[in-house]
Every structure is written in C-alpha cells, then in structure tokens.
Amino acid sequence: MSRHELSHLPVFAAVARNGSFRAAARELGIAPSAVSHAVSALEARLGVRLLARTTRSVALTEEGAVLLERLRPALSEIDLALTQAVEARDRPAGNLRLNVPRTAAELALAPRLGAFAAAYPDIRLEIVNEDRFTDVVEGGFDAGVRLGESLQRDMIAVRIGPQLRSAVVAAPSYIESRALPRHPRDLAGHRCIRFRFSSGVIYRWEFEKAGEEVVMDVDGPLILGEDRGIVQAALDGAGIAFLFEDYVRQPLAEGRLVRLLEDWCPPFDGFFVYYPSRKQMRPALRAFVDFFRWRD
C-alpha cells in the first residue's frame, strides 16, 4: 500500500465512526465526494466491500469491522504522536474531549472551569454530557469522569473530588401531615420524585446502614431528568427527593427542606477522571488531571 493510499484509512475510520459520509466529511473538513472517493479507492485496493451503503444509512460489513478493529490502536497512536508534536512547546495545547455525566460536570468541574481556561488558554476543552458509561476509546474521547464505583479495572483513575453523600429530603409542607420514614422500605407509602437517566433507566434509590444494603424502586407523581428540577419540585412540596447532598445543602441550612433517613446515607467515593493506559500521556490531558486532582 502506497503512502497516498494510507491516507484513506483515517477517512474510512471517520465514516465508520459517524455512520455517514457527510458527517465524516464535516469532521475531516473535506468534501463528501473526497470521502466517497477515498473509501471506494480503499475497497478497490483491498478487493472487499468495507461499508454497506443504503440511501439512508452506512454500516460496516464484517470485513470492515475486522479492519476497523485492527486499525483503531494504530490510528490512536498516530493521533497521539501528531498531537504531541503540536503540543511540544511551553504550554499544553490542542483539543481535549471528555465524556462526563451532567452531575459530575456541575459538581466537580464547573466550579473550576474558568480557572482552568485561564491557566491553559491553548487547550480547547469539550465536555460531552452523557449519563451512561461510555468506552472513551471507542467514542473518540481523551478521558471520562465517573463515580469511583463505576470504573473499569483496565483504566487509570485519578480522584478529582471529595467523598459524596446522598440526601433524602422533603419540604416541611409535605411531611407535616405524614409519618416520617424510619427505614427505606417506609418510602413505599410516600410520593417520591424519581430521576430518569438519558439511557432511559429510572434510578433505583440505594441505601446502606451497618452492613445492610437496601435498593428501592420507589413510586411517585414525577419523573424528571434534571437534578435542579427535582430540587425545585421537592421545595414545592411535590414529594420526597433523593439527591446528592451538594444540591440541597443551602435549602437544608435554611430550613426549606428537611432531611430524612440520614443514617442510611453514608459517604462514598466521589468522582474520578479515567483514561486508558498509554506509554505517553498527552500534555493537555496531563494538565487537566493535575489541575483537577483532588488533594485532601
């Protein structure tokens, strides 16, 4: 394969990643016709069909999937080498893409993003909010952020925040005419405000006390997909909410919310940035990790 033909490989990978010739063209900054030509030339050179095309979609053939699986590590190393060449100057630079659940972005990152941008003006940081666990390598991300309990063992993980606690809360107007729950199972008789992840899964409330673990499928009048909306609904007396303590610290201090089942909500490991092991770590990612690393 000639050096010119080698340039067709990242074009093929971009089409496979985006599932579209036009989307790949936008990503690469070239014309759709150039993308189509590169893929067709690669298929002609190899003598196999790599992509199954219809008027509505593009999908990998079995041969294309095998090729892409073998190409990913090499393309990743090439991207890393090129990025490091660009970043070989006084300060880290370049694009840095992170996959982060919205809660982690709000609680662990947002308070310090301005300071990070000021400290590293040549880094272009993109945060993609996604609740479900994502393979950062397959998704084209440099790193991700998740709770410590969710991390895969083959990832390097660095803690970026303190321990967290959950809080079960309700407005005084809600509990004044109702019996307070003494055990998580007592929540079955209450109106609870539930949270639905972007994946479609409704969160099951998790409790622990003295080695006893309880997971509750609660019921109630509201299902929301945003924590601050749940806080407001609780403040308005719609029912009992289960949230990270940081979201309700102020209304608890002001007496606008009352805490319930506190002894069933122990602290747990907070957020970690995680990334795949590589021989050489990109300077931009190293700068991010060092800046946000949690120091007790």
N, C-alpha and C positions, 0 to 999 in steps of 0.2 A: 504494500500500500504506500502510495507516494505521500509526501508531506502535505500536498494540497488536499488529498483525499482524507487525511487525518482531521482536517478542519470540519468535515461532515459529521464527525462523531458527536461533538457537543450540540450540533443542530438537531440531530436525531434525539439526543437525550432531552433537549428542551421541548420538542414536540411530545415526547412520551410523558414528560412531567406535567405539561399543560393540557394534554388531551386535545390539542388544537394547533393547526398550522399558523393561524392568525395570532393566537396568543403567544406562541413561540416567537413569531416574528417581532411582536411588540417587546417581548422580554430581551431579545437579542439586538433589537434596533436595526433590523434589516427588512427587506421587502418579503411578503408572503411567497412570492414567486421564487425568491432565492432559497427560502426554506424548503419549498417543494422540490426544487432542483437538487439541493444537497441530499435530501433523503432519497430521491429517485436514483441519483448517481451512486449513493452508498449501496442501495439494494441491487443495482445493476452490477456493481463491483463484486458483491458477495454472492450474487446469484440466488438470493432468498428474499421473500417478502417480509419486511420488518414491522410494518404497520398495516392494519386492516382499516380501510377508509370507507366511509359512507358519506352521504350528503349532510348528515347531522353529527357524526362523531368520528373520532380516531382512536383506535385501540391497538395495543401491542399484540402481535402474533406470538406464538410460542417461541419462535426463533428470535423475535425482537426482545422478548422478556429475558431470554438467556443472555443475549448480547448486553442488554442494559445492566443486568445484574453484575456482569464481569467488568463493565465499563465504569460503574459508579466509583469504586475506590480510586481508579486511575484519574478520572476527571476531578475528583475531590482533591487529590494531591496536586494536580496541575493548577486548580483554582487557588489552592493554598500557596503554592510557590509563586504564582503571579501576584497575589495579594501581598505576600511578604516582600516581594521586590518593590512594590509601590510604597509599602509602609516602612521601607528601610531608610528612615530619616529621623529627625529629632523626636517627633511625636507620633503616636499611633494614628492611623488614618484608615479610611475606607468604609465600606458598608458592613453593618453588623445587624443580623436578623435574629430576633429572639421569639420563641413561642412561649406565651405567658398567659395563664388564666387571668381573667379580669380582676379577681380578688387580689391576686399577688401583685398585679400591676398597680392597683390602687393603694395597697397597704405597704408593700415592700419597696416598690420602685418610684412611684410618683413623687413622694416627698423629696427625693434626691436627684431627680432627672435634670432639673435646672442646673444644679451644681456640677453634675457630670458633663452636661453640654458645655458649660463654661470651662471646665478643666480639659476637655478633649474636643476642641472645636472642629477638628478634621475627621472625626468619626461621625458617620451618618447612621444613627441608631433607629431601627424599625422594630416596633413591638407589635406582634400579631397576637390578638387575644383569642384564646381557644381553651375551653374548659377540659376537653378530653385529652388524655395522654397521647402525645404525638412523637413518632420517631423523627427526631430532629435531623438525622442524616438524610432519610428518605424525603423529608419535607423541605430540604434545602435551607435549614436553619443552622446558625452557628452554635446555638445553645438554647436551652429551655429553662423554665422556672416551674417548680412544683413543690408540694409538701414533701418532707423527707420520707414519709411512709409510702409514697407513690413511686419512688425512684427505682430504676432498673439497676441491677448489680454491676453491669458492664459499663456503667457511666461514671465519670469523675463528677463528684458533687461537692459544692462549696456552700456553706451556710451563709445566707445574706440577710437574716433577720432573727429576732429573738424568738423564744418559745411563744406559742399562741395558746389562747383558751377560747372555748366556745361559751356562749351565754344564752340561756333560755330566758326570755323577757316577755313582759306584757304590760300594758298600761294599767294604772290604778283603776280606771273606769271598767276595765274588763274583769279584773279579779275581785272587785268589791262585793259582787253578788254570787261568787263561785267558790267552791272548795279548792284550795291550793293543792297542786300535785305534790305528793311526797316521794313518789317513785316514778321513774319514766313511764311505767305501764299506766299510771293515772292519766297520762296525756290522751288516752283513748277516749276519754269523756270530754275533751276540750276541742275548741275550734283552733286549729293550728294553721299558720301561714307557711306554705310549702315553697320549695325552690326547685325549679327545673333547669338542669344543665342544658347547654347548647346541643348536646348529643341527644336530648330528648328524655334522658333519665331523670326521675324525680329523686332528690336526695332523701335518704333514709337517716333519721336522726340517730346519732351514735353516742352512747353514754358508757361511763366506766366508774366503778367505785369499789375499792377494796378487792380488786381482782375479778369482780363481776362485770361482765360486758352485756349491754342491752342495746339492741338495734330496733328502732320503732318505725313502722310505716304509719305515720300519723295521717289524720284527715282534717279537712277544714274548708273554709269558703274561698280561699285564694291560693292560686299557684302563680308565682312570679319568677322571672329570670334575672332579676337585678336586686342586689342586696340593699341598696338605698331605698328602693321601693318597698321592700319588706320592712325596713325600719319605720318608714312613714306609716305603713298600714298598721304596724304594732302601736305606734304613737296614737293613731286614730281609734284604737280600741277594737280593731278587727279580729284580734286573736293573739295566740302565743307564737312567738318567733324564736328561731334558733339561728344564731349568727356568730361570726367572730366577735369577740369582746370589743375589739377596736372600733367597730361600727356603732356601738351603743354606749361607749364609755361616758360621753358627755350627758346624754339624756338620763342615764342611771344616776350620775352625780347630781343632776338637777331634780331628781325625783319624778321625772316624766315617764320613766319606765321602772318596773320592779323586777328584780332578778329572782328566778325560780330554779330549783334543783341545782344550786351552785356546787354542792358537794359531789354531784355526778359529772362535773365538767373539769377534769384535771388538765394541767398544761400538757402540751405535746410539741414535738419538733415543728419548727416553723418552715419557712421557705428556703429552698436551695436552688442555686443555678447549677445545671448539669450539662455536660457536653461529652462527646466521645473522646477516648484517649487517642492522642496523636503524638507523633515524635516531636513535632514542633507546633507550639500553640501560637495562633495569630496574635500579634501585638494588640490589636483592637479588643479582642476577647480577653486577653490578659489584663488590659487596662480596666475593662468592665468588672471582671471578677475581683481584682484588687480594690477597686473603688467601692464596690457594694459588699465586700466580705464583712461578715458580722464579727465584731470584736467585743467580747464580754467586758 
